[in-house]
Each structure stands twice: as structure tokens, then as C-alpha cells.
Amino acid sequence: MHQSNSLIRRSISTALLALIILFALTTIGNVAKFVGKYHAGFTGWTLGTSIGATVFLSSYLFSIARTQRTKWTALVIAIAFGLTSAGFQTALYMIEGNAPWYVAVALSFIPIVFGETGLAILESNYSDEAESDGRSEQIIVLEQQVKQLTTQSESVEGIQEQLASLQEAMQKQEDAYRQDMEAISTQRDDLLTLVAQLEKQVDELNPLSLISRMPDKYREGLSSLVEIVSAENVKNAADFHRLSTLSKSLSYELFNLAKAINVIELDPSTEQYVVKGKV
């Protein structure tokens, strides 16, 4: 809607300016023709153009001026050149056209007073109204933005309150965690001792003994793994799974078990696994 109104206002201003130009061209032509009767040359056109433009611009400045001094100066200039132009045109209509004096006066003064001057003041006032309406719409938009910002500010305040509550809850959790860590710290030495003993027992375990106690599918799977690693190029568990007939999960489990109990190891020079122990 705002864009549509703006387009209409611009169209009206353009139409007013076009009418002013038409009246000014009429004045220029009449004055040039009248002056040409007494002085042949280009001065008739320059004088006509100057008078027409001066009347229009002075009237426009009178409408938009902010100080009384500027308004009165523009008004005096507009009246002086307007009367001069109207006088020239009245004489032209009466001399060449043999028009009655009231017709000649109407054809001369009405285009000057209401055409150039009146329309110039009208266009200026209309432009001011359009600008004022535009500012009013901008103020409405700004008020809406202020309301949105106010709503957002209230939302931010709510979020800040939630953050404060969350920080308080996190602080309580941190205090509880610290207490738990202190309790765990008292048991750390005993746990480290127990872990060291377990590691020692694991190191003393015999891989062959472990294998002998395994279920049949693991013993047979490890035997198959040793045969495949000995005969084929196996770089990882995926290669073993691809070369074996075992399921993927069992293949990966056996491959990792064989590495853990040192049945196979990686040869750095070939980046392939080789058999280290016997099954």
C-alpha cells in the first residue's frame, strides 16, 4: 500500500510539473514573438525563457521558503516578472490577434497567475504533504520496531532469569561432584594397588592356557585365523573377515583377541600381521 501511494504521489507531482512546463513554454513563445517584433535575433527567445523560468522558480521558492525575507523577495520578483510577461502577452493578443482587451487579459494573466505561479505553489505544498505523510509512516514503522524491541527485551530478561537459575543448579551439581571426588580420592590408593596386582596376574597368564579353556568356536576360530594370517596378506580385521567364513562380529572379536594374547602381531616392514604364537 505504501509503495502504491508513493507511486501515485510521484505521478501527480510529475503531471503538475508537466503542466507548469507547458504554461512556461507558452509564455516563452509569446514573449519571444512579441520581443521579435521590435528586435530581430535570439534575444527574444532568451528573454522569453528567462521571464518564464523566473516566474516559475520565484513562485516555487515563495512556497518553500522558511524565512519571511526570502518569501517576500521571491514574491516581489514573481509579481514583477509575471506582470511584465502578462503585459507583453496582452499586447501581443490585442495587436496581432485583434482580441478584445478582456480576452487578451484572460489569456495572459490566467496562465501566469494560476498556471505557472499557482501550479508551482500547489506542487510545492503537495510535495510537502507527501513528505509529511512519508515521515508519519516512518514514525509508525519505528513505533512498531520499538514495540518489537520491547518484547525482545522482555524475552531477554526472561532468558537471563533462566540462565541465573541454571547457573545456580550447576553450582549445586559442582559442589556435589566435588564431594564425590573427595570420597573417591580416599579410595584411590587401594584401587591403584588392586589394579597393579591384577595387571601382574594378567601378565603371568599363559595364552595357551587361556585358549585351552575357551569354547570350541573360539579355539577353532583362532586356528582358522592363524592359518589365514600365515597364508594370506592380512592387514586388519576386515581382511580376516573377508578371507574367512565366520560372521563379521566373531571375526572382529577373534582378531582383536589374537592381538591381545599375542597370537599375531603387526610387522612394521610389511604393515601386515604375522603369526607370533601357536594355538
LOKE-655499 format. One line per 5 residues: for each residue x, y negated, z of C-alpha. Coordinates in Angstrom, 2 decimals, decimal comma. Layout:
<nodes>
X/Y/Z  ...
</nodes>
This chain:
<nodes>
0,00/0,00/0,00  2,82/-2,40/0,89  4,58/-1,77/-2,43  1,30/-2,25/-4,32  0,63/-5,61/-2,60
4,18/-6,73/-3,29  3,79/-5,89/-6,98  0,52/-7,86/-7,19  2,07/-10,88/-5,47  5,08/-10,86/-7,79
2,77/-10,61/-10,79  0,71/-13,60/-9,62  3,86/-15,67/-8,98  5,14/-14,78/-12,43  1,83/-15,78/-14,02
1,88/-19,15/-12,20  5,44/-19,83/-13,34  4,49/-18,92/-16,91  1,60/-21,44/-16,83  3,90/-24,10/-15,39
6,37/-23,47/-18,20  3,61/-23,75/-20,81  2,47/-27,11/-19,41  6,10/-28,25/-19,24  6,66/-27,25/-22,88
3,55/-29,24/-23,83  4,93/-32,28/-22,02  8,33/-31,84/-23,65  6,80/-31,61/-27,12  4,55/-34,65/-26,70
7,25/-36,82/-25,15  9,76/-35,77/-27,78  7,31/-36,59/-30,55  6,43/-39,97/-29,04  10,08/-40,97/-28,49
10,93/-39,77/-32,01  8,63/-42,43/-33,42  10,97/-45,11/-32,10  14,32/-43,36/-32,12  15,13/-40,59/-34,57
17,52/-37,97/-33,19  17,90/-35,37/-30,50  17,29/-37,82/-27,62  13,55/-37,27/-27,93  13,98/-33,59/-27,00
16,50/-34,24/-24,27  14,29/-36,93/-22,73  11,19/-34,77/-23,02  12,96/-31,78/-21,44  14,37/-33,93/-18,63
11,00/-35,51/-17,82  9,12/-32,16/-17,87  11,72/-30,39/-15,72  11,96/-33,31/-13,27  8,20/-33,39/-12,68
8,09/-29,64/-12,05  11,18/-29,49/-9,82  10,26/-32,58/-7,81  6,78/-31,19/-7,16  8,23/-27,84/-6,13
10,76/-29,48/-3,80  7,98/-31,58/-2,27  6,16/-28,36/-1,40  9,10/-26,50/0,14  11,00/-29,38/1,79
11,33/-29,21/5,59  12,03/-32,88/6,34  9,84/-35,90/5,66  12,67/-37,76/3,96  13,12/-35,03/1,38
9,35/-34,74/0,87  8,89/-38,47/0,21  11,90/-38,62/-2,09  10,59/-35,71/-4,15  7,08/-37,21/-4,20
8,27/-40,62/-5,44  10,34/-39,01/-8,21  7,45/-36,73/-9,25  4,99/-39,69/-9,38  7,38/-41,89/-11,33
8,23/-39,34/-14,00  4,68/-37,98/-14,03  3,21/-41,43/-14,77  5,88/-42,02/-17,39  5,15/-38,70/-19,10
1,39/-39,24/-18,87  1,73/-42,74/-20,28  3,76/-41,53/-23,25  1,29/-38,75/-23,98  -1,76/-41,03/-23,59
-0,27/-43,46/-26,10  0,53/-40,58/-28,49  -3,05/-39,24/-28,38  -4,56/-42,71/-28,89  -2,15/-43,83/-31,65
-1,81/-40,67/-33,72  -4,97/-38,85/-32,84  -7,25/-41,87/-32,51  -8,62/-40,26/-29,36  -10,85/-42,30/-27,05
-8,98/-43,59/-24,04  -10,73/-41,28/-21,57  -9,90/-38,23/-23,73  -6,30/-39,35/-24,07  -6,05/-39,91/-20,30
-7,60/-36,48/-19,55  -5,26/-34,70/-21,97  -2,27/-36,48/-20,48  -2,87/-36,77/-16,74  -4,66/-33,47/-16,01
-1,80/-31,24/-17,37  0,72/-33,36/-15,45  -1,15/-33,62/-12,14  -2,86/-30,25/-11,98  -0,74/-28,28/-14,46
2,90/-28,89/-13,67  2,57/-30,57/-10,25  -0,44/-28,75/-8,86  0,64/-25,30/-10,00  4,21/-25,88/-8,72
2,83/-26,70/-5,24  0,40/-23,76/-5,45  3,16/-21,30/-6,41  5,40/-22,57/-3,60  2,64/-22,23/-0,99
1,66/-18,80/-2,31  5,28/-17,62/-2,12  5,45/-18,85/1,48  2,31/-16,88/2,35  3,70/-13,77/0,68
6,93/-14,15/2,60  4,98/-14,67/5,84  2,89/-11,57/5,17  6,06/-9,62/4,44  7,53/-10,75/7,76
4,32/-9,75/9,54  4,52/-6,27/8,03  8,17/-6,05/9,07  7,18/-7,04/12,61  4,56/-4,28/12,66
7,17/-1,78/11,46  9,60/-3,00/14,12  6,93/-2,64/16,81  6,29/0,93/15,69  10,02/1,63/15,80
10,20/0,14/19,31  7,38/2,45/20,41  9,20/5,42/18,91  12,41/4,39/20,67  10,50/4,03/23,94
9,06/7,53/23,52  12,50/8,89/22,69  13,94/7,10/25,74  11,35/8,78/27,95  12,24/12,12/26,39
15,92/11,45/27,06  15,15/10,68/30,69  13,29/13,99/30,96  16,24/15,79/29,42  18,60/14,08/31,86
16,49/15,28/34,77  16,58/18,81/33,38  20,35/18,58/32,99  20,68/17,44/36,60  18,63/20,42/37,76
20,67/22,73/35,57  23,94/21,35/36,96  22,68/21,91/40,49  21,73/25,51/39,68  25,12/26,07/38,02
26,87/24,70/41,11  24,98/27,17/43,31  25,90/30,01/40,98  29,53/28,87/41,02  29,55/28,90/44,83
28,07/32,40/44,89  30,60/33,55/42,29  33,44/32,13/44,37  32,22/34,04/47,40  32,03/37,24/45,37
35,56/36,69/44,07  36,84/36,24/47,60  35,21/39,53/48,58  36,67/41,28/45,56  40,11/39,83/46,29
40,19/41,63/49,64  39,84/44,98/47,82  42,33/44,19/45,02  45,40/45,74/46,66  43,65/49,02/47,39
42,32/49,20/43,85  45,75/48,49/42,35  47,23/51,30/44,43  44,49/53,69/43,34  44,94/52,74/39,69
48,69/53,35/39,94  48,07/56,82/41,37  45,57/57,63/38,63  47,99/56,48/35,93  50,66/58,72/37,40
48,31/61,70/37,37  47,31/60,99/33,77  50,96/60,87/32,71  51,51/64,27/34,33  48,64/65,85/32,43
49,68/68,26/29,67  47,96/67,56/26,33  47,90/71,27/25,50  46,20/71,99/28,80  43,64/69,32/28,09
42,96/70,81/24,68  42,52/74,28/26,05  39,75/73,06/28,31  37,92/71,24/25,55  34,75/72,58/23,90
35,19/74,67/20,75  34,13/71,87/18,37  36,90/69,62/19,70  39,59/72,33/19,52  38,55/73,27/16,03
38,26/69,62/15,04  41,75/68,85/16,35  43,15/71,85/14,48  41,48/70,61/11,30  42,86/67,11/11,93
46,41/68,44/12,33  46,10/70,38/9,06  44,75/67,39/7,14  47,32/64,94/8,55  50,10/67,39/7,74
48,94/67,88/4,15  47,40/64,53/3,18  48,17/60,83/3,43  46,09/59,63/6,37  46,36/56,01/7,38
43,32/55,67/9,60  40,22/57,41/10,93  38,30/56,54/7,76  40,79/58,54/5,68  40,43/61,52/8,01
36,63/61,33/7,84  36,78/61,20/4,05  39,01/64,30/3,86  37,18/66,33/6,50  33,74/67,91/6,64
32,98/66,52/10,08  30,46/63,80/10,89  31,66/60,24/10,97  31,24/59,80/14,71  33,05/63,08/15,51
35,81/62,31/13,00  36,50/58,91/14,58  36,29/60,37/18,11  38,76/63,19/17,31  41,12/60,80/15,52
41,25/58,43/18,50  41,60/61,39/20,90  44,52/62,80/18,91  46,27/59,45/19,11  45,58/59,14/22,84
47,06/62,54/23,71  49,98/62,07/21,29  48,98/64,81/18,87  49,54/62,36/16,00  51,41/59,09/15,70
51,90/56,37/13,10  55,08/56,47/11,03  56,11/52,78/10,60  58,13/53,50/7,48  55,23/55,02/5,55
52,36/53,49/7,54  50,84/56,99/7,65  50,02/59,25/10,54  52,17/62,33/11,15  51,74/65,31/13,49
53,64/64,90/16,72  52,37/67,69/18,93  50,94/71,12/18,47  47,36/72,17/19,11
</nodes>
